[in-house]
Amino acid sequence: MIRMNTLIIFITLLSVVNANPSKPGCDLIGNSGKNVMKRTTIMGAVPVDATNLISFSSNKVNATGDVITVTISNLKTGGAVIHTSSGALSASNSEQATPAGYTAKTGCTDKMFYKQFGVGASLTLYLTIGKEHKTTVSVLTAAGKSTVTRQQKAVTSSSKKTSDKPVSSSGITICNQSYHNIIMIMMALMMMCNSH
């Protein structure tokens, strides 16, 4: 009887700590109500904050619409979540495409992909930069019933977009009018000086 209870408890624990990459929402908030990139424990263990999961073809871009290559490495076979804070992630450089075998998260199909079981060790994606000055890519991965490894990496835009409104020419008109007035005053002064 004791062996049977121990076996049931062990099986229950295994099912609780199995990686479930579909759980975080589009904002990376999990069932606990906390951001999975900031949690101090995930699946009952302290996550490993890695530096070798994400690399970019460039850490800085010029403007909205620029595309960089994102290489995801050292993924674990049990599961993976890949997310961008803005812009769009794609498996293709020319069109929106979900990586093979991954699922695009409902509600943020161009920003978040996940896969459970049979995850390959690496993946190449393309990030199209959005309007935000800073875009953060997040990756979480686990072997299944093991510690989660995670990383966040940011790319920044060198030209921050401040407004979508076209520039008005009224400022130029005011400057031209002021310039014209100054010339007229100078000409009047010169005429007064010449007349004396």
C-alpha positions as CSV (number, residue, x, y, z in Angstrom):
1,M,0.0,0.0,0.0
2,I,2.8,2.4,0.9
3,R,4.6,1.6,-2.4
4,M,1.4,2.2,-4.4
5,N,0.9,5.7,-2.7
6,T,4.5,6.6,-3.3
7,L,4.2,5.6,-7.0
8,I,1.0,7.7,-7.4
9,I,2.6,10.7,-5.7
10,F,5.7,10.3,-8.0
11,I,3.6,10.1,-11.1
12,T,1.6,13.1,-10.0
13,L,4.8,15.1,-9.5
14,L,6.1,14.1,-12.9
15,S,3.0,15.3,-14.6
16,V,3.1,18.7,-12.7
17,V,6.7,19.5,-13.7
18,N,6.4,18.5,-17.4
19,A,7.2,21.5,-19.7
20,N,4.1,23.1,-21.1
21,P,5.2,25.8,-23.5
22,S,1.6,26.7,-24.6
23,K,0.8,28.2,-21.1
24,P,2.4,31.7,-21.2
25,G,0.2,34.3,-22.8
26,C,1.1,36.9,-25.5
27,D,2.5,39.1,-22.7
28,L,4.6,36.1,-21.3
29,I,2.3,36.0,-18.2
30,G,1.8,32.4,-17.1
31,N,-1.0,30.7,-15.1
32,S,0.6,32.1,-11.9
33,G,-0.2,35.6,-13.1
34,K,3.6,36.4,-13.3
35,N,5.9,37.0,-16.2
36,V,7.8,33.8,-16.9
37,M,10.9,35.8,-17.7
38,K,10.9,37.3,-14.2
39,R,9.7,34.3,-12.0
40,T,12.2,33.0,-9.5
41,T,10.9,29.5,-9.8
42,I,9.3,27.7,-12.8
43,M,8.0,24.1,-12.5
44,G,9.3,24.0,-8.9
45,A,13.0,24.8,-9.8
46,V,15.1,28.0,-10.2
47,P,15.4,28.8,-13.9
48,V,18.8,29.2,-15.5
49,D,19.4,32.6,-17.0
50,A,21.5,31.8,-20.1
51,T,23.5,34.0,-22.4
52,N,23.9,31.5,-25.3
53,L,20.3,31.0,-26.6
54,I,19.8,34.1,-28.7
55,S,22.1,35.9,-31.2
56,F,21.3,38.7,-33.7
57,S,22.9,39.5,-37.1
58,S,22.9,43.1,-35.7
59,N,22.2,44.6,-32.3
60,K,21.2,47.9,-33.8
61,V,19.0,48.8,-36.7
62,N,18.3,52.0,-38.5
63,A,14.5,52.2,-38.6
64,T,11.1,50.6,-38.5
65,G,10.8,47.8,-41.1
66,D,14.5,46.7,-41.0
67,V,14.9,42.9,-40.8
68,I,17.6,41.1,-38.8
69,T,18.4,37.4,-38.5
70,V,17.7,35.9,-35.1
71,T,19.5,32.6,-34.4
72,I,18.2,30.5,-31.5
73,S,20.6,27.9,-30.2
74,N,21.0,25.4,-27.5
75,L,17.3,24.6,-27.3
76,K,16.2,21.6,-25.2
77,T,14.1,18.8,-26.8
78,G,11.2,19.0,-24.3
79,G,9.8,22.4,-25.2
80,A,10.5,26.0,-26.3
81,V,8.8,29.3,-26.3
82,I,10.0,32.1,-28.6
83,H,8.6,35.7,-28.2
84,T,9.2,39.2,-29.4
85,S,8.0,42.3,-27.6
86,S,7.3,44.1,-30.8
87,G,7.7,43.8,-34.6
88,A,7.2,40.4,-36.2
89,L,9.0,37.1,-36.0
90,S,8.9,34.8,-39.0
91,A,10.6,31.6,-40.3
92,S,10.8,33.3,-43.7
93,N,12.6,36.5,-44.7
94,S,9.9,37.4,-47.4
95,E,6.6,36.5,-45.8
96,Q,5.0,35.7,-42.4
97,A,5.6,32.0,-41.7
98,T,5.5,29.9,-38.5
99,P,8.6,27.7,-38.0
100,A,8.1,24.1,-39.0
101,G,6.6,22.1,-36.1
102,Y,5.9,25.1,-34.0
103,T,2.5,26.6,-33.1
104,A,1.8,30.3,-33.5
105,K,0.2,31.6,-30.3
106,T,-3.4,32.7,-30.8
107,G,-3.7,36.4,-30.5
108,C,-0.1,37.1,-31.3
109,T,0.6,34.8,-34.3
110,D,3.5,37.0,-35.6
111,K,5.1,37.5,-32.1
112,M,5.1,34.2,-30.3
113,F,5.7,30.5,-31.2
114,Y,5.9,27.4,-29.1
115,K,6.6,23.7,-29.5
116,Q,6.4,20.8,-27.1
117,F,8.6,17.7,-27.6
118,G,11.0,17.0,-30.4
119,V,12.4,20.5,-30.4
120,G,15.5,20.9,-32.6
121,A,18.7,22.3,-31.0
122,S,18.7,25.5,-33.2
123,L,16.3,27.7,-35.2
124,T,16.8,30.6,-37.6
125,L,14.1,33.3,-37.6
126,Y,13.7,36.8,-39.1
127,L,12.7,39.8,-37.0
128,T,11.1,42.7,-38.7
129,I,11.5,45.8,-36.4
130,G,8.4,47.6,-35.3
131,K,7.8,51.2,-34.3
132,E,9.3,50.8,-30.8
133,H,12.8,52.0,-30.1
134,K,13.7,48.7,-28.3
135,T,12.6,45.2,-29.3
136,T,13.2,42.3,-26.9
137,V,13.3,38.7,-28.0
138,S,12.7,36.1,-25.2
139,V,13.4,32.4,-25.3
140,L,12.5,29.7,-22.8
141,T,13.4,26.0,-23.2
142,A,13.4,22.8,-21.1
143,A,14.2,19.2,-21.6
144,G,10.7,18.3,-20.3
145,K,10.9,17.3,-16.7
146,S,13.9,19.6,-16.0
147,T,15.0,23.1,-15.2
148,V,13.9,25.9,-17.6
149,T,16.6,27.8,-19.3
150,R,15.7,31.3,-20.5
151,Q,17.2,34.4,-22.1
152,Q,16.1,37.9,-23.2
153,K,18.0,39.9,-25.7
154,A,17.2,43.4,-27.1
155,V,17.9,45.2,-30.3
156,T,17.6,48.9,-30.5
157,S,16.7,51.3,-33.3
158,S,19.1,54.2,-33.9
159,S,16.3,56.4,-35.2
160,K,13.4,56.6,-32.7
161,K,10.2,57.4,-34.5
162,T,8.4,60.3,-32.6
163,S,5.3,60.9,-34.6
164,D,3.3,59.5,-37.5
165,K,2.1,63.0,-38.5
166,P,3.6,64.7,-41.5
167,V,5.7,67.7,-40.9
168,S,3.8,70.9,-41.5
169,S,5.3,73.6,-43.8
170,S,3.9,76.4,-41.6
171,G,7.2,76.6,-39.7
172,I,9.1,77.1,-42.9
173,T,6.6,79.8,-44.0
174,I,7.1,81.6,-40.7
175,C,10.9,81.4,-41.0
176,N,10.8,82.7,-44.6
177,Q,8.4,85.6,-43.6
178,S,10.7,86.5,-40.7
179,Y,13.7,86.4,-43.0
180,H,11.9,88.6,-45.5
181,N,11.0,91.1,-42.8
182,I,14.6,91.3,-41.6
183,I,15.8,92.0,-45.2
184,M,13.2,94.7,-45.6
185,I,14.3,96.4,-42.3
186,M,18.0,96.2,-43.3
187,M,17.2,97.7,-46.7
188,A,15.3,100.6,-45.0
189,L,18.2,101.2,-42.6
190,M,20.7,101.2,-45.5
191,M,18.5,103.7,-47.4
192,M,18.3,106.0,-44.3
193,C,22.1,105.9,-43.9
194,N,22.7,106.6,-47.6
195,S,20.4,109.6,-47.5
196,H,22.3,111.3,-44.8
